[in-house]
């Protein structure tokens, strides 16, 4: 483990960002800036509603029938994860992301490899990694998958 000049073994303090994405060289506002909480929450809500509608159409059950059983809840979560993976891989974001003018990128540059949406979506389904963020508003699910959610406009 690298140590700082004081010999304590702790990392030296990193300067605080003035805004999310500053340390990544991204603009504060507008296109290519880090997606903020409001748009993220709206996008995941849209995605959840779409997932519920897909499951209702596939199963022929009502939302209340689906949500009242553990199996139904797991099925809904499975549809949500599948739509997340397919959307991010195929169109650079989930349907909710794209409707709210957001898109996913590989933080290391290049294409989004197929494994990144899988890892990100499975961790998102676990909820906790998505609730722990850094100063760039990247949840652990994004950090582990090496992804970043940006505004397109």
ABEGO torsion letter per residue (X at the ends): XBBBAAGAGBBBBBBBBABBGAAAGBBABEBGBBBBAAAAAAAAAAAAAAAAAAAAAAAGBBAAAAAABAAAAAAAAAAAAAAAAAAAAAAGEBAAAAAAGBBBBBAAEEBBBAAAAAAAAAAAAAGAAAABBBAAGBBAAAAAAGBBBBBAX
